[in-house]
Amino acid sequence: MQINKKQLKTISIEIIETIVGACLMAVATSLFLLPNQLSSGGFAGIATIFYYFLKIPMGATILAFNIPLFLFSGYKLGKTFLAKSMIGTITYSIFIDILDKITPLTQDRFLACIYGGIIIGLGTAIILKANSSTGGSDLVSMLVKKYKPEIRMSNVIIIIDTVIVGLNVFFFKEIEIGLYSALAIYLMGKMIDIIFEGIYFTKLVIIISDRSQEIAEEIGERVRKGVTGLYGKGMYTNENKVVLMCAASRGDVARVKQTAKKIDSKSFIIIANAREVVGLGFKK
């Protein structure tokens, strides 16, 4: 298959993003998690056990575990994805062993799990956005998804990470390692969510009223928010109604609610979290 200039540029950018993400993951692993015997799950968790008990460099262990996985998954996940993932895994492995020679930034396990989890989450998110991987549980979950589409990738990752963290607790014989590692994995997941879904937390306000036209006009004039009317039907009363839907920032929610209640004290209002809103007046 011939690659045009646009595709080549896209692939080049994704490779750079993969390398940057892998370097961030290596920083989090070598300078925060590994020195404190903490795990972020995946093959890194197994490599932590090898590092402390068999004195094998962590990066070398990760690479050794991933090579057969890459060979097996190559034809299933595509050559481009495989090439980027191998670059990411090799970069991650090399930088872990290089940074391992540097003095850790903290010996406090709580600080290590907080900063390690956030940084490794940031690096992982950058790699995933580049449609790439550093192997491990992420790659295993993708393979499972290919063979069993009905299985959720997140469930596979959680199961693998839980088993690996359990192994860390078993070998190190410290329950605190498992507790701190679980916190680091949670923060990693939240960081990935923020990168993918944004930090623009907004509310979705749904208003059901017999005076929907007046409420919509008042919200538009006083709160300066657009309102959409959806045709609905009350199944109990069997009456047709216009249901108002309005996306509002946290600061505007109270004003929207007060406006609706002022016009119609019997209005039925639902306020729900909208994880991300893209469009006029919000994130572009």
C-alpha positions in Angstrom: 0.0 0.0 0.0 1.4 3.4 -1.1 1.5 6.1 1.6 0.9 9.7 0.5 2.5 12.8 2.0 -0.5 13.5 4.3 -0.5 10.0 5.7 3.3 10.1 6.1 3.1 13.3 8.1 0.3 11.9 10.3 2.4 8.7 11.0 5.5 10.8 11.7 3.6 12.9 14.3 2.2 9.8 15.9 5.6 8.3 16.2 6.9 11.5 17.9 4.0 11.5 20.2 4.6 7.8 21.0 8.2 8.5 21.9 7.3 11.5 24.1 4.6 9.4 25.9 7.0 6.5 26.4 9.6 8.9 27.9 7.0 10.3 30.4 6.0 6.8 31.4 9.7 5.9 31.9 10.1 9.0 34.2 7.1 8.0 36.2 8.3 4.4 36.5 12.0 4.9 37.3 11.8 8.0 39.4 8.6 7.4 41.4 7.1 4.0 41.2 9.9 1.5 40.9 12.2 2.9 43.7 9.2 2.5 46.1 8.3 -1.0 44.9 5.0 0.3 43.4 3.3 -1.0 40.3 1.2 0.6 37.6 0.0 -2.9 36.5 0.8 -4.6 33.2 4.1 -6.1 32.4 5.8 -3.3 34.4 4.3 -4.9 37.6 5.8 -8.3 36.7 9.1 -6.5 35.8 9.2 -4.9 39.2 9.2 -8.3 40.9 12.0 -9.5 38.6 13.9 -6.3 39.3 14.0 -6.8 43.1 14.2 -10.5 43.4 16.3 -11.5 40.3 18.2 -8.2 39.8 17.2 -8.1 36.2 16.8 -4.6 34.7 13.2 -3.6 34.4 13.4 -2.4 30.8 14.9 -5.6 29.6 12.2 -7.6 31.3 9.4 -5.5 29.7 11.0 -5.9 26.3 11.4 -9.6 26.7 7.7 -10.1 27.7 6.5 -7.9 24.9 8.4 -9.3 21.9 6.4 -12.6 21.6 3.2 -10.6 22.2 4.1 -8.3 19.3 5.0 -11.2 17.0 1.6 -12.8 17.8 -0.4 -9.6 17.4 1.2 -8.1 14.3 -1.0 -9.6 11.7 -4.1 -8.9 13.8 -3.6 -5.3 14.7 -1.9 -4.0 11.5 1.7 -3.2 10.5 1.5 0.5 11.2 0.2 0.0 14.7 2.7 -2.7 15.3 5.6 -0.5 14.2 4.6 2.4 16.4 4.0 0.1 19.3 7.4 -1.4 19.0 9.0 2.0 18.9 7.1 3.0 22.0 8.0 -0.2 23.9 11.7 0.0 23.0 11.8 3.7 24.0 10.0 2.9 27.2 12.3 0.0 28.1 15.6 1.8 27.2 14.7 5.0 29.2 13.5 3.0 32.2 17.0 1.4 32.5 18.8 4.8 31.8 16.7 6.7 34.4 17.1 3.9 36.9 20.6 5.1 37.5 19.3 8.5 38.6 18.4 9.2 42.3 14.6 8.8 42.8 12.7 12.1 43.2 11.0 10.8 46.4 11.1 7.9 48.8 7.7 8.7 50.1 5.3 6.0 48.8 2.2 8.3 49.0 3.9 11.0 46.9 5.3 8.4 44.6 1.9 6.9 43.8 0.3 10.3 43.3 2.9 11.8 41.0 3.8 8.5 39.4 0.2 7.7 38.6 -0.5 11.1 37.1 2.6 11.2 35.0 2.3 7.7 33.7 -1.4 8.4 32.9 -0.3 11.5 30.9 2.2 9.4 29.0 -0.2 6.6 28.3 -2.9 9.0 27.1 -0.5 10.6 24.7 0.4 7.2 23.3 -3.2 6.1 23.0 -4.1 9.3 21.2 -1.4 8.5 18.7 -3.1 5.1 18.1 -0.2 3.3 19.6 0.8 1.2 22.6 3.7 0.2 24.8 2.5 -3.4 24.9 1.5 -5.1 28.2 -2.1 -5.3 29.3 -3.2 -2.7 26.8 -2.1 -4.9 23.9 -3.5 -8.0 25.5 -6.9 -6.3 25.8 -6.8 -5.2 22.2 -6.1 -8.8 21.1 -9.0 -10.1 23.3 -11.2 -7.5 21.7 -10.3 -8.7 18.3 -11.3 -12.3 19.1 -14.2 -11.4 21.5 -15.7 -8.0 20.5 -18.4 -8.3 23.2 -15.8 -8.1 25.9 -14.9 -4.6 27.2 -11.2 -3.7 27.0 -11.4 -1.9 30.4 -12.6 -5.1 32.1 -9.6 -7.1 30.6 -7.1 -4.4 31.8 -8.6 -4.2 35.3 -8.5 -8.0 35.7 -4.8 -8.2 34.5 -3.7 -5.3 36.6 -5.5 -6.6 39.7 -3.8 -10.0 39.3 -0.4 -8.4 38.9 -0.8 -6.0 41.8 -1.8 -9.0 43.9 1.4 -10.7 42.8 3.4 -7.7 44.0 1.7 -7.8 47.4 2.4 -11.6 47.6 6.1 -11.3 46.8 6.9 -8.1 48.7 4.6 -9.2 51.6 3.3 -5.7 52.2 -0.4 -4.8 51.8 0.5 -1.1 51.6 2.2 -1.8 48.2 -1.1 -3.1 46.8 -3.1 -0.1 48.3 -0.7 2.5 46.9 -0.4 0.7 43.6 -4.2 0.6 43.3 -4.3 4.4 43.9 -1.6 5.0 41.3 -3.6 2.9 38.7 -6.7 4.8 39.6 -5.0 8.2 39.1 -3.5 6.9 35.8 -7.0 6.1 34.6 -8.4 9.4 35.6 -5.6 11.2 33.9 -6.3 9.3 30.7 -10.0 10.3 31.0 -9.1 14.0 31.3 -6.8 13.9 28.3 -9.3 12.1 26.1 -12.5 13.8 27.4 -11.3 17.2 28.5 -11.7 19.1 31.7 -14.6 21.3 30.6 -17.1 20.0 33.1 -20.6 21.2 32.2 -24.2 20.5 33.2 -27.1 19.4 31.1 -30.3 20.9 32.2 -33.6 19.4 31.1 -36.8 21.3 31.8 -40.3 20.1 31.4 -43.0 22.8 31.6 -46.3 24.0 30.1 -44.6 27.3 29.7 -41.5 26.1 27.8 -41.6 29.0 25.2 -41.4 31.7 27.9 -38.7 29.8 29.8 -36.6 29.4 26.7 -36.8 33.0 25.8 -36.0 34.2 29.3 -32.9 31.9 29.5 -31.7 33.2 26.1 -32.1 36.9 27.2 -31.0 36.8 30.8 -28.5 33.9 31.0 -27.4 34.1 27.4 -27.6 30.4 26.8 -29.1 28.6 23.9 -32.0 26.2 24.5 -33.2 23.3 22.3 -36.8 22.1 22.3 -37.5 18.4 21.9 -41.0 17.1 21.3 -42.0 14.7 24.0 -45.1 13.1 25.5 -46.1 12.6 29.1 -46.9 9.0 29.3 -49.0 9.4 32.5 -51.0 12.5 31.4 -50.9 11.5 27.7 -50.1 15.1 26.8 -47.7 16.4 24.2 -45.0 18.7 25.6 -41.9 20.5 24.5 -38.9 19.4 26.6 -36.2 22.0 26.9 -32.5 21.0 26.9 -29.7 23.5 27.8 -26.0 22.9 28.3 -24.7 25.3 31.0 -21.4 25.9 32.8 -21.4 25.3 36.6 -21.8 29.0 37.2 -24.9 29.3 35.0 -26.8 26.3 36.2 -28.3 28.1 39.2 -29.5 31.0 37.0 -31.1 28.6 34.5 -32.9 26.8 37.3 -34.1 30.0 39.0 -35.4 31.3 35.6 -37.4 28.2 35.0 -38.8 28.1 38.5 -39.6 31.9 38.5 -41.8 31.5 35.3 -43.3 28.1 36.3 -42.9 27.0 39.9 -44.3 23.5 38.9 -41.7 23.0 36.2 -39.9 19.6 36.3 -36.1 20.1 36.1 -33.3 17.5 35.7 -29.7 18.5 36.1 -27.1 16.0 34.9 -23.3 16.0 34.3 -22.2 16.5 30.7 -18.6 15.2 30.6 -17.8 17.2 27.5 -19.5 19.8 25.3 -18.1 20.8 22.0 -19.6 23.7 20.0 -20.6 27.4 20.0 -20.1 28.9 23.5 -18.1 25.9 24.7 -14.9 24.0 23.7 -14.2 24.1 20.0 
